[in-house]
Amino acid sequence: MMQEIIDPPPWETQTSRRRYSNRWLSVVVDDVRLPNGKQYKYTRLEPAGIGVGVIAFAPDGRILLEREYRHGVGEVIWQLPGGLTNDGEALREAGLRELLEETGFAPTRVDDESVRYLGMVWDNPAFGVAASHIYAAWGVEEAPGGHRDPAEFVSLHWVEPAWLREAVRSGQVQDRVVVAAVAYLLLNGWLP
């Protein structure tokens, strides 16, 4: 039997000031009152859009991953195709747009069986509301319309599901969206 959960009280935001903004995010400083009554300054990041990522499967079952240098960690990492939604853009359409733009691949058909919503992860809830919504797309093939962002230098790699499971288990793959996608797929029985 599960024990009753008692949550800590929320903080009270008194003022918020935007300190910096660019096309990707804003830095906001909040003056908050903590549950013990003390004042505290808290820095948050506000994303410019909602994140989406797609784990894409070829007709033969292989999975499309990207390798990209990520300056924040100073490493080339394994990741899924993805990015931010445009204003008013539905999550699934944004994910498929990002998949096509970054890789030149798209599912041959789009319906609830070939493109499935897996779930959402907070990017880093201590810093703000940035979240990534994850989709799986089966039966992807090359399609016209892919064009990369000038700041994206990405290599594409087709991997076997067994390799990806082991790479996540061993820590070779550490990106939160890839790890979450693998977990969602395994929990649903969709990853061989």
Backbone as JSON Lines, residues from 0, in Angstrom:
{"i":0,"aa":"M","n":[0.84,-1.18,0.0],"ca":[0.0,0.0,0.0],"c":[0.89,1.25,0.0]}
{"i":1,"aa":"M","n":[0.53,2.22,-0.84],"ca":[1.33,3.44,-0.96],"c":[1.03,4.38,0.21]}
{"i":2,"aa":"Q","n":[2.1,4.97,0.73],"ca":[1.99,5.92,1.81],"c":[1.41,7.23,1.29]}
{"i":3,"aa":"E","n":[0.67,7.96,2.12],"ca":[0.11,9.25,1.72],"c":[1.25,10.21,1.37]}
{"i":4,"aa":"I","n":[1.08,10.93,0.27],"ca":[2.09,11.88,-0.18],"c":[1.71,13.27,0.29]}
{"i":5,"aa":"I","n":[2.62,13.9,1.01],"ca":[2.41,15.28,1.46],"c":[3.44,16.14,0.73]}
{"i":6,"aa":"D","n":[2.95,17.02,-0.13],"ca":[3.83,17.87,-0.93],"c":[4.26,19.1,-0.16]}
{"i":7,"aa":"P","n":[5.48,19.59,-0.42],"ca":[5.91,20.86,0.18],"c":[5.1,22.0,-0.44]}
{"i":8,"aa":"P","n":[4.95,23.12,0.28],"ca":[4.19,24.24,-0.27],"c":[4.96,24.94,-1.39]}
{"i":9,"aa":"P","n":[4.23,25.54,-2.35],"ca":[4.9,26.28,-3.43],"c":[5.47,27.6,-2.94]}
{"i":10,"aa":"W","n":[6.37,28.13,-3.74],"ca":[6.92,29.45,-3.45],"c":[5.96,30.5,-3.99]}
{"i":11,"aa":"E","n":[6.01,31.7,-3.41],"ca":[5.16,32.81,-3.86],"c":[6.01,33.79,-4.68]}
{"i":12,"aa":"T","n":[5.69,33.91,-5.97],"ca":[6.41,34.85,-6.83],"c":[5.85,36.24,-6.6]}
{"i":13,"aa":"Q","n":[6.76,37.19,-6.27],"ca":[6.33,38.56,-6.01],"c":[6.56,39.45,-7.23]}
{"i":14,"aa":"T","n":[7.73,39.32,-7.87],"ca":[8.01,40.07,-9.1],"c":[8.85,39.2,-10.03]}
{"i":15,"aa":"S","n":[8.77,39.5,-11.33],"ca":[9.59,38.81,-12.33],"c":[10.16,39.86,-13.27]}
{"i":16,"aa":"R","n":[11.44,39.72,-13.62],"ca":[12.09,40.64,-14.56],"c":[12.84,39.84,-15.61]}
{"i":17,"aa":"R","n":[12.56,40.16,-16.87],"ca":[13.27,39.53,-17.98],"c":[14.63,40.24,-18.09]}
{"i":18,"aa":"R","n":[15.71,39.47,-18.02],"ca":[17.06,40.03,-18.03],"c":[17.75,39.88,-19.38]}
{"i":19,"aa":"Y","n":[17.33,38.86,-20.17],"ca":[17.97,38.62,-21.46],"c":[17.03,37.78,-22.31]}
{"i":20,"aa":"S","n":[17.02,38.04,-23.63],"ca":[16.23,37.23,-24.55],"c":[16.97,37.08,-25.87]}
{"i":21,"aa":"N","n":[16.83,35.91,-26.49],"ca":[17.27,35.7,-27.87],"c":[16.23,34.83,-28.55]}
{"i":22,"aa":"R","n":[16.54,34.29,-29.72],"ca":[15.52,33.52,-30.44],"c":[15.22,32.17,-29.79]}
{"i":23,"aa":"W","n":[16.04,31.72,-28.86],"ca":[15.85,30.41,-28.23],"c":[15.23,30.47,-26.84]}
{"i":24,"aa":"L","n":[15.58,31.51,-26.06],"ca":[15.11,31.55,-24.68],"c":[15.22,32.94,-24.1]}
{"i":25,"aa":"S","n":[14.58,33.1,-22.92],"ca":[14.7,34.31,-22.12],"c":[15.18,33.92,-20.74]}
{"i":26,"aa":"V","n":[15.96,34.79,-20.12],"ca":[16.4,34.61,-18.75],"c":[15.56,35.54,-17.89]}
{"i":27,"aa":"V","n":[14.88,34.98,-16.88],"ca":[13.98,35.73,-16.02],"c":[14.45,35.58,-14.58]}
{"i":28,"aa":"V","n":[14.46,36.68,-13.83],"ca":[14.79,36.64,-12.41],"c":[13.51,36.94,-11.63]}
{"i":29,"aa":"D","n":[13.16,35.99,-10.76],"ca":[11.98,36.13,-9.91],"c":[12.41,36.49,-8.5]}
{"i":30,"aa":"D","n":[11.66,37.4,-7.87],"ca":[11.77,37.62,-6.43],"c":[10.66,36.77,-5.82]}
{"i":31,"aa":"V","n":[11.03,35.81,-4.98],"ca":[10.05,34.9,-4.4],"c":[10.11,34.92,-2.88]}
{"i":32,"aa":"R","n":[8.98,34.53,-2.29],"ca":[8.92,34.32,-0.84],"c":[8.88,32.8,-0.66]}
{"i":33,"aa":"L","n":[9.84,32.27,0.09],"ca":[9.92,30.84,0.37],"c":[8.87,30.45,1.41]}
{"i":34,"aa":"P","n":[8.56,29.17,1.56],"ca":[7.57,28.73,2.56],"c":[7.91,29.15,3.99]}
{"i":35,"aa":"N","n":[9.2,29.38,4.27],"ca":[9.59,29.82,5.61],"c":[9.53,31.34,5.77]}
{"i":36,"aa":"G","n":[9.04,32.06,4.72],"ca":[8.88,33.51,4.79],"c":[10.07,34.3,4.29]}
{"i":37,"aa":"K","n":[11.22,33.66,4.05],"ca":[12.41,34.37,3.59],"c":[12.28,34.75,2.12]}
{"i":38,"aa":"Q","n":[12.96,35.84,1.74],"ca":[13.0,36.31,0.36],"c":[14.15,35.6,-0.36]}
{"i":39,"aa":"Y","n":[13.97,35.38,-1.68],"ca":[14.97,34.67,-2.46],"c":[14.88,35.13,-3.91]}
{"i":40,"aa":"K","n":[16.02,35.25,-4.58],"ca":[16.05,35.55,-6.01],"c":[16.29,34.23,-6.74]}
{"i":41,"aa":"Y","n":[15.43,33.96,-7.74],"ca":[15.52,32.7,-8.47],"c":[15.59,33.01,-9.96]}
{"i":42,"aa":"T","n":[16.54,32.39,-10.64],"ca":[16.71,32.6,-12.08],"c":[16.07,31.44,-12.83]}
{"i":43,"aa":"R","n":[15.22,31.79,-13.82],"ca":[14.54,30.78,-14.64],"c":[14.87,31.03,-16.12]}
{"i":44,"aa":"L","n":[14.72,29.99,-16.91],"ca":[14.84,30.09,-18.36],"c":[13.47,29.84,-18.97]}
{"i":45,"aa":"E","n":[13.03,30.74,-19.86],"ca":[11.76,30.56,-20.56],"c":[12.07,30.23,-22.01]}
{"i":46,"aa":"P","n":[11.61,29.07,-22.5],"ca":[11.9,28.68,-23.88],"c":[11.09,29.5,-24.87]}
{"i":47,"aa":"A","n":[11.61,29.58,-26.12],"ca":[10.91,30.3,-27.18],"c":[9.8,29.47,-27.79]}
{"i":48,"aa":"G","n":[9.71,28.21,-27.44],"ca":[8.67,27.33,-27.99],"c":[8.66,26.03,-27.22]}
{"i":49,"aa":"I","n":[7.78,25.15,-27.65],"ca":[7.66,23.83,-27.03],"c":[8.55,22.86,-27.81]}
{"i":50,"aa":"G","n":[9.3,22.04,-27.11],"ca":[10.2,21.1,-27.75],"c":[9.49,19.85,-28.24]}
{"i":51,"aa":"V","n":[9.96,19.34,-29.38],"ca":[9.46,18.09,-29.94],"c":[10.65,17.26,-30.41]}
{"i":52,"aa":"G","n":[10.52,15.96,-30.32],"ca":[11.53,15.05,-30.83],"c":[10.86,13.83,-31.41]}
{"i":53,"aa":"V","n":[11.51,13.2,-32.4],"ca":[10.93,12.04,-33.07],"c":[11.96,10.92,-33.14]}
{"i":54,"aa":"I","n":[11.58,9.75,-32.62],"ca":[12.4,8.56,-32.83],"c":[11.81,7.86,-34.06]}
{"i":55,"aa":"A","n":[12.61,7.77,-35.11],"ca":[12.13,7.32,-36.42],"c":[12.65,5.93,-36.74]}
{"i":56,"aa":"F","n":[11.74,5.09,-37.24],"ca":[12.05,3.7,-37.59],"c":[11.96,3.52,-39.1]}
{"i":57,"aa":"A","n":[12.99,2.92,-39.69],"ca":[12.95,2.54,-41.11],"c":[12.02,1.33,-41.25]}
{"i":58,"aa":"P","n":[11.58,1.03,-42.47],"ca":[10.75,-0.16,-42.66],"c":[11.4,-1.45,-42.16]}
{"i":59,"aa":"D","n":[12.75,-1.52,-42.16],"ca":[13.43,-2.73,-41.69],"c":[13.66,-2.74,-40.17]}
{"i":60,"aa":"G","n":[13.16,-1.71,-39.45],"ca":[13.25,-1.68,-38.0],"c":[14.42,-0.9,-37.43]}
{"i":61,"aa":"R","n":[15.37,-0.5,-38.29],"ca":[16.48,0.3,-37.77],"c":[15.97,1.68,-37.34]}
{"i":62,"aa":"I","n":[16.73,2.32,-36.44],"ca":[16.34,3.6,-35.84],"c":[17.3,4.69,-36.3]}
{"i":63,"aa":"L","n":[16.74,5.84,-36.66],"ca":[17.54,6.98,-37.12],"c":[17.92,7.87,-35.94]}
{"i":64,"aa":"L","n":[19.22,7.99,-35.71],"ca":[19.74,8.89,-34.68],"c":[20.65,9.92,-35.32]}
{"i":65,"aa":"E","n":[20.86,11.0,-34.59],"ca":[21.78,12.05,-35.02],"c":[22.96,12.11,-34.07]}
{"i":66,"aa":"R","n":[24.08,12.59,-34.61],"ca":[25.24,12.97,-33.79],"c":[25.44,14.45,-34.06]}
{"i":67,"aa":"E","n":[25.51,15.22,-32.97],"ca":[25.69,16.66,-33.11],"c":[26.53,17.19,-31.95]}
{"i":68,"aa":"Y","n":[27.42,18.14,-32.26],"ca":[28.17,18.8,-31.2],"c":[27.21,19.71,-30.45]}
{"i":69,"aa":"R","n":[27.2,19.58,-29.13],"ca":[26.38,20.43,-28.26],"c":[27.31,21.24,-27.37]}
{"i":70,"aa":"H","n":[27.36,22.53,-27.66],"ca":[28.34,23.4,-27.01],"c":[28.14,23.47,-25.49]}
{"i":71,"aa":"G","n":[26.89,23.35,-25.03],"ca":[26.63,23.42,-23.59],"c":[27.37,22.36,-22.79]}
{"i":72,"aa":"V","n":[27.57,21.17,-23.37],"ca":[28.31,20.11,-22.69],"c":[29.68,19.88,-23.31]}
{"i":73,"aa":"G","n":[29.95,20.57,-24.43],"ca":[31.26,20.47,-25.06],"c":[31.54,19.11,-25.68]}
{"i":74,"aa":"E","n":[30.49,18.41,-26.13],"ca":[30.66,17.06,-26.68],"c":[29.76,16.86,-27.89]}
{"i":75,"aa":"V","n":[30.14,15.89,-28.71],"ca":[29.24,15.4,-29.76],"c":[28.4,14.3,-29.1]}
{"i":76,"aa":"I","n":[27.08,14.42,-29.22],"ca":[26.19,13.49,-28.52],"c":[25.23,12.81,-29.5]}
{"i":77,"aa":"W","n":[24.68,11.7,-29.03],"ca":[23.59,11.02,-29.75],"c":[22.3,11.73,-29.39]}
{"i":78,"aa":"Q","n":[21.45,11.97,-30.38],"ca":[20.17,12.62,-30.11],"c":[19.15,12.22,-31.17]}
{"i":79,"aa":"L","n":[17.91,12.64,-30.94],"ca":[16.83,12.44,-31.9],"c":[16.65,13.71,-32.71]}
{"i":80,"aa":"P","n":[16.14,13.59,-33.93],"ca":[15.74,14.79,-34.65],"c":[14.66,15.52,-33.85]}
{"i":81,"aa":"G","n":[14.75,16.82,-33.8],"ca":[13.74,17.59,-33.06],"c":[14.08,19.05,-33.01]}
{"i":82,"aa":"G","n":[13.25,19.79,-32.33],"ca":[13.44,21.23,-32.2],"c":[12.24,21.85,-31.51]}
{"i":83,"aa":"L","n":[11.94,23.09,-31.86],"ca":[10.85,23.83,-31.23],"c":[9.68,23.98,-32.19]}
{"i":84,"aa":"T","n":[8.49,24.04,-31.61],"ca":[7.3,24.29,-32.41],"c":[7.29,25.75,-32.87]}
{"i":85,"aa":"N","n":[6.62,25.99,-33.97],"ca":[6.33,27.35,-34.4],"c":[5.01,27.78,-33.76]}
{"i":86,"aa":"D","n":[4.76,29.08,-33.7],"ca":[3.51,29.58,-33.12],"c":[2.31,28.91,-33.77]}
{"i":87,"aa":"G","n":[1.43,28.34,-32.96],"ca":[0.21,27.73,-33.44],"c":[0.37,26.36,-34.09]}
{"i":88,"aa":"E","n":[1.58,25.84,-34.15],"ca":[1.83,24.56,-34.8],"c":[1.52,23.41,-33.85]}
{"i":89,"aa":"A","n":[0.79,22.41,-34.34],"ca":[0.48,21.23,-33.54],"c":[1.76,20.44,-33.28]}
{"i":90,"aa":"L","n":[1.82,19.78,-32.14],"ca":[3.03,19.06,-31.73],"c":[3.45,18.01,-32.74]}
{"i":91,"aa":"R","n":[2.54,17.17,-33.18],"ca":[2.89,16.1,-34.12],"c":[3.42,16.68,-35.42]}
{"i":92,"aa":"E","n":[2.76,17.71,-35.93],"ca":[3.2,18.32,-37.19],"c":[4.59,18.95,-37.01]}
{"i":93,"aa":"A","n":[4.82,19.56,-35.85],"ca":[6.14,20.16,-35.58],"c":[7.22,19.08,-35.55]}
{"i":94,"aa":"G","n":[6.93,17.96,-34.9],"ca":[7.9,16.87,-34.85],"c":[8.22,16.33,-36.23]}
{"i":95,"aa":"L","n":[7.19,16.13,-37.04],"ca":[7.42,15.62,-38.39],"c":[8.14,16.64,-39.26]}
{"i":96,"aa":"R","n":[7.84,17.92,-39.07],"ca":[8.56,18.98,-39.8],"c":[10.04,18.95,-39.44]}
{"i":97,"aa":"E","n":[10.34,18.86,-38.14],"ca":[11.73,18.83,-37.69],"c":[12.44,17.58,-38.22]}
{"i":98,"aa":"L","n":[11.77,16.45,-38.2],"ca":[12.35,15.21,-38.73],"c":[12.74,15.41,-40.2]}
{"i":99,"aa":"L","n":[11.84,15.95,-41.0],"ca":[12.1,16.16,-42.42],"c":[13.21,17.18,-42.63]}
{"i":100,"aa":"E","n":[13.13,18.31,-41.93],"ca":[14.13,19.37,-42.12],"c":[15.53,18.91,-41.74]}
{"i":101,"aa":"E","n":[15.64,18.18,-40.64],"ca":[16.96,17.79,-40.15],"c":[17.54,16.57,-40.85]}
{"i":102,"aa":"T","n":[16.68,15.68,-41.32],"ca":[17.19,14.41,-41.83],"c":[16.85,14.12,-43.28]}
{"i":103,"aa":"G","n":[15.79,14.76,-43.81],"ca":[15.33,14.42,-45.15],"c":[14.48,13.17,-45.18]}
{"i":104,"aa":"F","n":[14.03,12.68,-44.0],"ca":[13.19,11.5,-43.91],"c":[11.82,11.86,-43.34]}
{"i":105,"aa":"A","n":[10.81,11.09,-43.75],"ca":[9.44,11.28,-43.27],"c":[8.72,9.94,-43.34]}
{"i":106,"aa":"P","n":[7.68,9.76,-42.52],"ca":[6.9,8.52,-42.62],"c":[6.15,8.5,-43.95]}
{"i":107,"aa":"T","n":[5.99,7.31,-44.53],"ca":[5.29,7.2,-45.81],"c":[3.8,7.46,-45.64]}
{"i":108,"aa":"R","n":[3.29,7.25,-44.43],"ca":[1.91,7.64,-44.13],"c":[1.88,8.2,-42.72]}
{"i":109,"aa":"V","n":[0.91,9.07,-42.47],"ca":[0.78,9.69,-41.14],"c":[-0.62,9.4,-40.62]}
{"i":110,"aa":"D","n":[-0.68,8.54,-39.62],"ca":[-1.93,8.25,-38.93],"c":[-1.58,7.83,-37.5]}
{"i":111,"aa":"D","n":[-2.58,7.47,-36.72],"ca":[-2.34,7.15,-35.31],"c":[-1.56,5.87,-35.09]}
{"i":112,"aa":"E","n":[-1.42,5.03,-36.1],"ca":[-0.62,3.82,-35.99],"c":[0.84,4.06,-36.39]}
{"i":113,"aa":"S","n":[1.05,4.88,-37.42],"ca":[2.41,5.09,-37.93],"c":[3.16,6.19,-37.2]}
{"i":114,"aa":"V","n":[2.44,7.1,-36.55],"ca":[3.07,8.17,-35.76],"c":[2.34,8.22,-34.43]}
{"i":115,"aa":"R","n":[3.06,7.83,-33.37],"ca":[2.44,7.74,-32.05],"c":[3.11,8.69,-31.06]}
{"i":116,"aa":"Y","n":[2.27,9.31,-30.24],"ca":[2.77,10.15,-29.15],"c":[3.27,9.24,-28.04]}
{"i":117,"aa":"L","n":[4.51,9.46,-27.6],"ca":[5.08,8.63,-26.54],"c":[4.92,9.27,-25.17]}
{"i":118,"aa":"G","n":[5.13,10.58,-25.08],"ca":[5.04,11.26,-23.79],"c":[5.87,12.52,-23.78]}
{"i":119,"aa":"M","n":[5.99,13.1,-22.6],"ca":[6.69,14.38,-22.42],"c":[7.7,14.25,-21.29]}
{"i":120,"aa":"V","n":[8.8,15.0,-21.41],"ca":[9.78,15.11,-20.32],"c":[10.08,16.58,-20.1]}
{"i":121,"aa":"W","n":[10.26,16.96,-18.84],"ca":[10.76,18.29,-18.53],"c":[12.23,18.32,-18.92]}
{"i":122,"aa":"D","n":[12.67,19.38,-19.57],"ca":[14.07,19.48,-19.95],"c":[14.95,19.66,-18.72]}
{"i":123,"aa":"N","n":[14.59,20.55,-17.84],"ca":[15.24,20.72,-16.54],"c":[14.3,21.55,-15.68]}
{"i":124,"aa":"P","n":[13.41,20.9,-14.9],"ca":[12.39,21.64,-14.17],"c":[12.93,22.63,-13.14]}
{"i":125,"aa":"A","n":[14.19,22.51,-12.75],"ca":[14.76,23.48,-11.83],"c":[14.98,24.83,-12.52]}
{"i":126,"aa":"F","n":[15.16,24.81,-13.84],"ca":[15.43,26.05,-14.57],"c":[14.23,26.65,-15.25]}
{"i":127,"aa":"G","n":[13.15,25.88,-15.44],"ca":[11.98,26.47,-16.09],"c":[11.06,25.44,-16.68]}
{"i":128,"aa":"V","n":[10.11,25.94,-17.5],"ca":[9.02,25.1,-18.02],"c":[9.35,24.43,-19.34]}
{"i":129,"aa":"A","n":[10.58,24.49,-19.8],"ca":[10.94,23.85,-21.07],"c":[10.63,22.36,-20.99]}
{"i":130,"aa":"A","n":[9.95,21.87,-22.02],"ca":[9.55,20.47,-22.08],"c":[9.74,19.95,-23.49]}
{"i":131,"aa":"S","n":[9.93,18.65,-23.61],"ca":[10.04,18.01,-24.91],"c":[8.98,16.93,-25.03]}
{"i":132,"aa":"H","n":[8.18,17.02,-26.09],"ca":[7.16,16.03,-26.4],"c":[7.77,15.07,-27.42]}
{"i":133,"aa":"I","n":[7.6,13.77,-27.18],"ca":[8.3,12.77,-27.97],"c":[7.3,11.92,-28.76]}
{"i":134,"aa":"Y","n":[7.63,11.74,-30.03],"ca":[6.83,10.91,-30.93],"c":[7.7,9.79,-31.49]}
{"i":135,"aa":"A","n":[7.03,8.71,-31.9],"ca":[7.69,7.65,-32.65],"c":[7.03,7.6,-34.02]}
{"i":136,"aa":"A","n":[7.85,7.47,-35.06],"ca":[7.33,7.37,-36.43],"c":[7.9,6.12,-37.06]}
{"i":137,"aa":"W","n":[7.02,5.28,-37.6],"ca":[7.43,4.04,-38.24],"c":[7.3,4.17,-39.76]}
{"i":138,"aa":"G","n":[8.17,3.44,-40.47],"ca":[8.1,3.41,-41.93],"c":[8.62,4.68,-42.58]}
{"i":139,"aa":"V","n":[9.67,5.28,-41.99],"ca":[10.21,6.52,-42.59],"c":[11.1,6.18,-43.79]}
{"i":140,"aa":"E","n":[11.02,7.04,-44.77],"ca":[11.85,6.93,-45.97],"c":[12.29,8.32,-46.4]}
{"i":141,"aa":"E","n":[13.27,8.37,-47.29],"ca":[13.71,9.67,-47.8],"c":[12.55,10.4,-48.46]}
{"i":142,"aa":"A","n":[12.51,11.71,-48.23],"ca":[11.43,12.54,-48.78],"c":[11.98,13.91,-49.15]}
{"i":143,"aa":"P","n":[11.39,14.58,-50.12],"ca":[11.86,15.92,-50.47],"c":[11.5,16.93,-49.39]}
{"i":144,"aa":"G","n":[12.29,17.96,-49.26],"ca":[11.96,19.06,-48.36],"c":[12.87,19.24,-47.16]}
{"i":145,"aa":"G","n":[13.89,18.42,-47.01],"ca":[14.79,18.59,-45.88],"c":[15.77,19.73,-46.11]}
{"i":146,"aa":"H","n":[15.93,20.58,-45.12],"ca":[16.95,21.64,-45.16],"c":[17.35,21.97,-43.74]}
{"i":147,"aa":"R","n":[18.64,21.92,-43.5],"ca":[19.15,22.11,-42.14],"c":[19.34,23.58,-41.79]}
{"i":148,"aa":"D","n":[19.22,23.86,-40.51],"ca":[19.54,25.17,-39.96],"c":[21.03,25.39,-40.19]}
{"i":149,"aa":"P","n":[21.45,26.62,-40.54],"ca":[22.88,26.85,-40.82],"c":[23.8,26.56,-39.63]}
{"i":150,"aa":"A","n":[23.27,26.57,-38.43],"ca":[24.1,26.29,-37.25],"c":[24.05,24.82,-36.85]}
{"i":151,"aa":"E","n":[23.36,23.98,-37.62],"ca":[23.29,22.56,-37.3],"c":[24.23,21.77,-38.2]}
{"i":152,"aa":"F","n":[25.18,21.11,-37.58],"ca":[26.11,20.23,-38.27],"c":[25.88,18.84,-37.7]}
{"i":153,"aa":"V","n":[25.04,18.08,-38.38],"ca":[24.52,16.82,-37.86],"c":[24.91,15.68,-38.79]}
{"i":154,"aa":"S","n":[25.34,14.56,-38.2],"ca":[25.52,13.35,-39.0],"c":[24.4,12.39,-38.62]}
{"i":155,"aa":"L","n":[23.91,11.65,-39.63],"ca":[22.82,10.71,-39.43],"c":[23.35,9.29,-39.33]}
{"i":156,"aa":"H","n":[22.73,8.49,-38.46],"ca":[23.17,7.11,-38.23],"c":[21.96,6.21,-38.04]}
{"i":157,"aa":"W","n":[21.94,5.11,-38.78],"ca":[20.91,4.08,-38.59],"c":[21.46,3.04,-37.64]}
{"i":158,"aa":"V","n":[20.74,2.78,-36.55],"ca":[21.2,1.83,-35.54],"c":[20.13,0.76,-35.31]}
{"i":159,"aa":"E","n":[20.59,-0.39,-34.86],"ca":[19.69,-1.48,-34.52],"c":[19.06,-1.22,-33.14]}
{"i":160,"aa":"P","n":[17.81,-1.64,-32.91],"ca":[17.2,-1.45,-31.6],"c":[18.03,-2.03,-30.45]}
{"i":161,"aa":"A","n":[18.64,-3.19,-30.65],"ca":[19.46,-3.79,-29.59],"c":[20.65,-2.9,-29.25]}
{"i":162,"aa":"W","n":[21.26,-2.29,-30.27],"ca":[22.38,-1.38,-30.01],"c":[21.91,-0.2,-29.19]}
{"i":163,"aa":"L","n":[20.76,0.37,-29.54],"ca":[20.25,1.55,-28.81],"c":[19.91,1.2,-27.37]}
{"i":164,"aa":"R","n":[19.26,0.07,-27.15],"ca":[18.95,-0.33,-25.77],"c":[20.22,-0.43,-24.94]}
{"i":165,"aa":"E","n":[21.27,-1.08,-25.5],"ca":[22.53,-1.23,-24.77],"c":[23.23,0.11,-24.58]}
{"i":166,"aa":"A","n":[23.17,0.99,-25.58],"ca":[23.82,2.3,-25.47],"c":[23.16,3.15,-24.39]}
{"i":167,"aa":"V","n":[21.85,3.04,-24.23],"ca":[21.17,3.75,-23.14],"c":[21.53,3.1,-21.8]}
{"i":168,"aa":"R","n":[21.47,1.77,-21.75],"ca":[21.78,1.06,-20.49],"c":[23.18,1.36,-20.0]}
{"i":169,"aa":"S","n":[24.15,1.42,-20.93],"ca":[25.55,1.61,-20.56],"c":[25.92,3.08,-20.33]}
{"i":170,"aa":"G","n":[25.05,4.0,-20.7],"ca":[25.35,5.42,-20.54],"c":[26.04,6.04,-21.74]}
{"i":171,"aa":"Q","n":[26.22,5.28,-22.81],"ca":[26.81,5.85,-24.02],"c":[25.87,6.91,-24.61]}
{"i":172,"aa":"V","n":[24.57,6.69,-24.49],"ca":[23.56,7.68,-24.88],"c":[23.03,8.29,-23.59]}
{"i":173,"aa":"Q","n":[23.14,9.62,-23.47],"ca":[22.73,10.29,-22.25],"c":[21.69,11.38,-22.46]}
{"i":174,"aa":"D","n":[21.36,11.69,-23.69],"ca":[20.37,12.73,-23.95],"c":[19.02,12.33,-23.38]}
{"i":175,"aa":"R","n":[18.39,13.23,-22.62],"ca":[17.14,12.91,-21.92],"c":[16.03,12.49,-22.87]}
{"i":176,"aa":"V","n":[15.96,13.08,-24.06],"ca":[14.88,12.75,-24.99],"c":[15.07,11.35,-25.55]}
{"i":177,"aa":"V","n":[16.29,10.97,-25.87],"ca":[16.54,9.61,-26.37],"c":[16.26,8.6,-25.26]}
{"i":178,"aa":"V","n":[16.76,8.87,-24.07],"ca":[16.55,7.94,-22.95],"c":[15.05,7.79,-22.67]}
{"i":179,"aa":"A","n":[14.32,8.89,-22.65],"ca":[12.88,8.83,-22.4],"c":[12.16,8.1,-23.53]}
{"i":180,"aa":"A","n":[12.56,8.34,-24.78],"ca":[11.92,7.65,-25.91],"c":[12.1,6.15,-25.78]}
{"i":181,"aa":"V","n":[13.3,5.71,-25.44],"ca":[13.56,4.28,-25.27],"c":[12.7,3.73,-24.13]}
{"i":182,"aa":"A","n":[12.61,4.45,-23.02],"ca":[11.79,3.99,-21.9],"c":[10.32,3.89,-22.3]}
{"i":183,"aa":"Y","n":[9.78,4.91,-22.95],"ca":[8.38,4.88,-23.39],"c":[8.14,3.72,-24.35]}
{"i":184,"aa":"L","n":[9.05,3.52,-25.29],"ca":[8.89,2.42,-26.25],"c":[8.91,1.07,-25.55]}
{"i":185,"aa":"L","n":[9.85,0.88,-24.63],"ca":[9.94,-0.39,-23.9],"c":[8.68,-0.62,-23.06]}
{"i":186,"aa":"L","n":[8.21,0.43,-22.37],"ca":[7.04,0.28,-21.52],"c":[5.78,-0.05,-22.31]}
{"i":187,"aa":"N","n":[5.74,0.38,-23.56],"ca":[4.59,0.08,-24.42],"c":[4.78,-1.2,-25.25]}
{"i":188,"aa":"G","n":[5.95,-1.82,-25.15],"ca":[6.22,-3.03,-25.93],"c":[6.47,-2.75,-27.4]}
{"i":189,"aa":"W","n":[6.92,-1.55,-27.73],"ca":[7.12,-1.15,-29.12],"c":[8.58,-1.16,-29.56]}
{"i":190,"aa":"L","n":[9.48,-1.57,-28.69],"ca":[10.9,-1.64,-29.05],"c":[11.34,-3.09,-28.95]}
{"i":191,"aa":"P","n":[11.69,-3.69,-30.08],"ca":[12.08,-5.11,-30.04],"c":[13.37,-5.33,-29.27]}
